[in-house]
Amino acid sequence: MAEPPIAWDKADLWGPPRPRRAMGLRDLALGVVLVVLAQVLAAGIALWQVATGGTDGAEAIASSPSVLVGGLLLLWAAFAGTPLLVARRTGRKLGEVIGLRRPTAAAIAWGAGLGLALRGASSIAGWLAQSLGMPPAQNTSWLLQVESAAVVLVLMLGTAFVGPVMEEIFFRGLMLRSVLASERVPERAREAVAVVVSSVLFGLAHFTTADGPGLFVIAQTGLLGAIFAVVALRKGLTAPIAAHVVFNTTGVLVLVGSGG
């Protein structure tokens, strides 16, 4: 007797549902480990390119689409994949793991306005730093060193749209919610600790150099992360996603308009 066909639309490719479990700091640690591994692998690709191409690091990065695109894809895979793994481990829906509420026009508009305001504040901070003789580094200025116009376009679209969404899902989603759900953190301090931890990790994830401009980027990014985290706690994840997309998009437009 022939076996009945599999109803793929009803199949659970993850297997049977798992019992509901609590989230906590182990989920935060899992995310950190996977992101670090992704960055180490991306660095290994860059070093291999340098070793086989006979060029220095900057030239290898600027001339190799595989290093640029591959590195970003690895990082985004860690950002998006970790919440899925946590959802599977804890028997929860993804929206619950990352704190995503149903998007509303009001939340998107509010976030877009916040993104524009933060871009203006960032521009003023950059101007002040330059007036003090400390020109801040732009963590997107490397885009202008890329030789391929097609790769530049892809990377700019990723920087403006894909990157902010992935970062919000990871930092203001999983990282923030993992601390909030942890019983090891005193209940009264959970929100404050969650904001601090997620924003510090967000700032360190944008580490480039240990000099003045590089530290400026870490500090500015960490402050932005803290603002986005507070917004996520009060309004859900949609608003900081919109704010981050607008902030990054305007930054790319300013970069292109100024020529770097």
C-alpha positions as CSV (number, residue, x, y, z in Angstrom):
1,M,0.0,0.0,0.0
2,A,1.4,3.4,-1.0
3,E,2.1,5.8,1.8
4,P,0.0,8.9,1.9
5,P,1.7,12.1,0.7
6,I,3.3,14.4,3.2
7,A,1.3,17.6,3.9
8,W,4.3,19.9,3.8
9,D,2.1,22.9,4.6
10,K,1.3,21.3,8.0
11,A,4.6,19.7,8.7
12,D,6.7,20.9,11.6
13,L,10.2,21.0,10.2
14,W,11.6,21.8,13.7
15,G,10.1,18.6,15.1
16,P,7.5,18.3,17.9
17,P,6.9,21.4,20.1
18,R,9.2,21.7,23.1
19,P,8.1,22.4,26.6
20,R,8.0,26.1,27.5
21,R,11.2,27.2,29.3
22,A,12.4,30.4,30.8
23,M,14.8,32.8,29.0
24,G,17.8,34.1,30.7
25,L,21.5,35.0,30.6
26,R,22.4,31.7,28.9
27,D,20.6,33.0,25.9
28,L,22.5,36.3,26.0
29,A,25.7,34.3,26.2
30,L,24.7,32.1,23.3
31,G,24.1,35.3,21.2
32,V,27.5,36.8,22.1
33,V,29.3,33.5,21.3
34,L,27.7,33.2,17.9
35,V,28.4,36.8,17.0
36,V,32.0,36.5,18.0
37,L,32.4,33.3,16.0
38,A,30.9,35.0,13.0
39,Q,33.3,37.9,13.3
40,V,36.3,35.5,13.8
41,L,35.3,33.6,10.7
42,A,34.9,36.9,8.7
43,A,38.3,37.9,10.0
44,G,39.7,34.6,8.9
45,I,38.3,35.2,5.4
46,A,40.0,38.6,5.3
47,L,43.3,37.2,6.5
48,W,43.1,34.5,3.8
49,Q,42.5,37.1,1.2
50,V,45.5,39.1,2.4
51,A,47.7,36.0,2.4
52,T,46.7,34.9,-1.0
53,G,46.4,38.3,-2.6
54,G,49.6,39.9,-1.5
55,T,47.9,43.1,-0.4
56,D,47.5,44.8,2.9
57,G,44.3,44.6,5.0
58,A,42.6,47.8,3.7
59,E,43.3,46.9,0.1
60,A,42.0,43.4,0.5
61,I,38.8,44.6,2.1
62,A,38.2,47.3,-0.5
63,S,38.8,45.0,-3.5
64,S,37.1,41.8,-2.3
65,P,33.4,41.5,-2.5
66,S,33.6,38.1,-0.8
67,V,35.2,39.6,2.3
68,L,32.7,42.5,2.5
69,V,29.5,40.7,1.6
70,G,30.5,37.4,3.2
71,G,31.4,39.1,6.5
72,L,28.1,41.0,6.7
73,L,26.1,37.9,5.8
74,L,27.8,35.9,8.5
75,L,27.1,38.6,11.1
76,W,23.5,39.0,10.0
77,A,23.0,35.3,10.1
78,A,24.2,35.3,13.8
79,F,21.9,38.2,14.6
80,A,18.8,36.6,13.0
81,G,19.7,32.9,13.8
82,T,20.2,33.2,17.5
83,P,16.7,34.4,18.4
84,L,15.3,31.5,16.3
85,L,17.5,29.0,18.3
86,V,16.3,30.6,21.6
87,A,12.7,30.4,20.4
88,R,13.2,26.7,19.7
89,R,15.0,26.1,23.0
90,T,12.4,27.8,25.2
91,G,9.3,26.7,23.3
92,R,8.3,30.3,22.6
93,K,7.2,32.2,19.5
94,L,9.8,34.5,17.9
95,G,7.8,37.6,18.6
96,E,7.8,36.9,22.3
97,V,11.5,36.2,22.3
98,I,12.4,39.5,20.8
99,G,9.5,41.6,22.2
100,L,8.0,42.4,18.8
101,R,4.5,43.8,18.9
102,R,2.1,44.2,16.0
103,P,3.6,47.2,13.9
104,T,1.4,50.3,13.9
105,A,1.7,53.4,11.7
106,A,2.0,55.5,14.9
107,A,5.0,53.5,16.1
108,I,6.7,53.7,12.7
109,A,6.1,57.5,12.4
110,W,7.3,58.0,16.0
111,G,10.5,56.0,15.4
112,A,11.2,57.8,12.1
113,G,11.0,61.1,13.8
114,L,13.3,59.9,16.5
115,G,15.8,58.7,13.9
116,L,15.8,62.1,12.2
117,A,16.3,63.8,15.5
118,L,19.2,61.5,16.4
119,R,20.8,62.1,13.1
120,G,20.7,65.8,13.7
121,A,22.2,65.3,17.2
122,S,24.9,63.1,15.7
123,S,25.8,65.7,13.1
124,I,26.1,68.4,15.8
125,A,28.3,66.1,18.0
126,G,30.5,65.4,15.0
127,W,30.9,69.1,14.3
128,L,31.8,69.8,17.9
129,A,34.4,67.0,17.9
130,Q,36.0,68.5,14.7
131,S,36.1,71.9,16.3
132,L,38.0,70.5,19.2
133,G,40.5,68.9,16.9
134,M,39.1,65.4,17.3
135,P,37.5,64.4,14.0
136,P,35.2,61.5,14.7
137,A,35.5,58.4,12.7
138,Q,32.5,57.4,10.5
139,N,31.8,53.7,10.8
140,T,30.4,53.8,7.2
141,S,33.2,55.7,5.6
142,W,34.8,52.5,4.4
143,L,32.0,52.1,1.9
144,L,33.7,54.7,-0.3
145,Q,36.9,52.6,-0.5
146,V,35.1,49.8,-2.3
147,E,36.0,49.6,-6.0
148,S,32.9,47.8,-7.4
149,A,29.9,50.1,-7.8
150,A,27.5,47.1,-7.7
151,V,29.0,46.0,-4.4
152,V,28.8,49.5,-3.0
153,L,25.1,49.6,-3.9
154,V,24.4,46.3,-2.2
155,L,26.4,47.3,0.9
156,M,24.7,50.7,1.2
157,L,21.2,49.0,1.0
158,G,22.3,46.5,3.6
159,T,23.7,49.3,5.8
160,A,20.5,51.4,5.5
161,F,17.9,48.6,5.8
162,V,19.0,45.1,6.5
163,G,21.6,45.9,9.1
164,P,19.4,48.0,11.3
165,V,16.6,45.4,11.3
166,M,19.0,42.6,12.2
167,E,20.7,44.6,14.9
168,E,17.5,45.6,16.5
169,I,16.2,42.0,16.5
170,F,19.4,41.0,18.2
171,F,20.3,43.8,20.6
172,R,17.0,45.4,21.5
173,G,15.2,42.1,21.0
174,L,17.1,39.1,22.2
175,M,19.8,40.7,24.4
176,L,17.4,43.1,26.1
177,R,14.8,40.4,26.7
178,S,17.3,37.9,28.0
179,V,18.4,40.2,30.8
180,L,14.8,41.2,31.6
181,A,13.8,37.5,31.9
182,S,16.8,36.5,34.0
183,E,16.1,35.6,37.7
184,R,19.7,36.2,38.5
185,V,19.2,40.0,38.1
186,P,17.3,41.8,40.9
187,E,13.8,42.5,39.7
188,R,14.0,46.2,40.5
189,A,17.2,46.6,38.5
190,R,16.3,44.5,35.5
191,E,15.3,47.3,33.1
192,A,18.3,49.4,33.9
193,V,20.7,46.4,33.7
194,A,19.1,45.3,30.4
195,V,19.5,48.8,28.9
196,V,23.2,49.0,30.0
197,V,24.2,45.5,29.0
198,S,22.5,45.6,25.5
199,S,23.9,49.1,24.8
200,V,27.4,48.2,25.9
201,L,27.4,45.1,23.7
202,F,26.0,47.2,20.8
203,G,28.8,49.8,21.2
204,L,31.5,47.1,21.4
205,A,30.1,45.4,18.3
206,H,31.1,48.6,16.3
207,F,34.7,48.6,17.5
208,T,37.1,49.5,14.8
209,T,40.2,51.1,16.4
210,A,41.3,52.0,19.9
211,D,42.2,55.6,19.0
212,G,40.2,58.7,19.7
213,P,37.9,58.5,16.6
214,G,37.3,54.8,17.2
215,L,36.4,55.3,20.8
216,F,34.1,58.2,19.7
217,V,32.2,55.7,17.5
218,I,31.9,53.2,20.3
219,A,30.6,55.8,22.8
220,Q,28.1,57.3,20.3
221,T,26.9,53.9,19.2
222,G,26.5,52.8,22.8
223,L,24.5,55.9,23.6
224,L,22.2,55.3,20.6
225,G,21.8,51.7,21.7
226,A,20.7,52.9,25.2
227,I,18.1,55.3,23.6
228,F,16.8,52.5,21.3
229,A,16.6,50.1,24.3
230,V,14.5,52.5,26.4
231,V,12.2,53.0,23.4
232,A,11.9,49.3,22.9
233,L,10.9,48.8,26.6
234,R,8.2,51.5,26.3
235,K,6.9,51.1,22.7
236,G,8.0,47.6,21.5
237,L,10.5,46.8,18.8
238,T,8.9,48.5,15.8
239,A,9.7,52.0,16.9
240,P,13.5,51.5,17.4
241,I,13.6,49.5,14.1
242,A,12.1,52.5,12.3
243,A,14.4,54.9,14.1
244,H,17.5,52.9,13.3
245,V,16.6,52.5,9.7
246,V,16.1,56.3,9.3
247,F,19.3,57.0,11.2
248,N,21.4,54.7,9.1
249,T,19.7,55.8,5.8
250,T,20.3,59.5,6.4
251,G,23.9,58.7,7.5
252,V,24.5,56.9,4.2
253,L,22.9,59.8,2.2
254,V,25.1,62.3,4.0
255,L,28.2,60.2,3.4
256,V,27.4,59.9,-0.3
257,G,26.6,63.6,-0.6
258,S,29.8,64.7,1.1
259,G,32.0,62.2,-0.8
260,G,33.3,60.7,2.5
